[in-house]
């Protein structure tokens, strides 16, 4: 059992949550380890998937005990672990169409959770009602500033690409991209991540640029594990008619917390992007958190005053003058664009998006 526990802890830092809880070996972990996983605040996974994993674990436990895997017996073997699943944070549809119909909950628990969804005066529940915080995404900004110039940079369906490596294992979540510099515009976008010419992940979607210097975050459906000391290729193809902002004063080495990124030019880049300037200004990732959380360039100089704010939907107050033909913007704020277009609701955050596919298990040490 000790070997299984060690393996499960390793899954926390190197595999995705969905892959871990759906793996054959997951049902073999002991109850204490299972409770430890369910209790974690930083777990990135939809609660309905954790509930299904709990049912699978309970079914296997009943089989090992040579008892019938009825709803009542599953609840009995789960014990306190059931109350670590944050059932009230599921969607109403998930609860009504699945959880409420299985007989795992008591009638009173089912009624109370329905009231929690719909009633103004909500009952006190035995299940946690607050969503998990999930892992915090970090952003690597590879340019010290961004700019626009008349007739300077245009998206024409060509590939903008850059190669990068890291010194610690991380998970790439998506890219931050520049939008139109001449007013509101719609873009078709395809992001891609490769290693040695093999496509590891891709996503094609659309996003709306409001004409500001904000970057727009486009996410992959699932995080991609990036091994240290190996070069990967980040690529984007955008199709739109408007001129765009572009990055300048690029850095070949950037440290974010305890992770150091190295950048080099890619032979696949046919639209002008390179280390010193161009597109793909941001790499969004999960990884080890540094003490200060800041970012520094190759000489240890902080770039926090030159780079974007990474908080969701932060707005840049430095407006670009419409009459200027050349402008540098040293603070490029961030807006989030998800696989289904522009996101403004609570369900459009990166944790919610990643929960629909595979999301990274936390790498919190025990």
Buried (B, 14 or more C-beta within 10 A) or exposed (E): EEEBBEBBBEBBBBBBBBBBBBBEEBBBBBBEBBBBBBEBEBBBBBBBBBBBBBBBBBBBBBEEEEEEBEEEBBBBBBEEBBBBBBBBBBEEEBBBEBBBEEEBBEEEBBEBBBBBEEEEEBEEBEBBEEBBEBBEBBBBBBBBBBBBBEEBBBBEEBBBBBBBBBEBBBBBBBBBBBBBBBEEBBBBBBBBBBBEEEEBBEBEBBBBBBBBBBBBBBBBBBBBBBEEEEBBBBBBBBBBEBBBBBBBBBBBBBBBBEBBBBBEBBEBBBBBBBBBBBBBBBBBBBBBBBEEEEBBBEEEEEBBEBBBBBEBEBEBEEEBEEEEEEBBBBBBBBBBBBBEEBBEEEEBBBBBBBBBBBBBBBBEEE
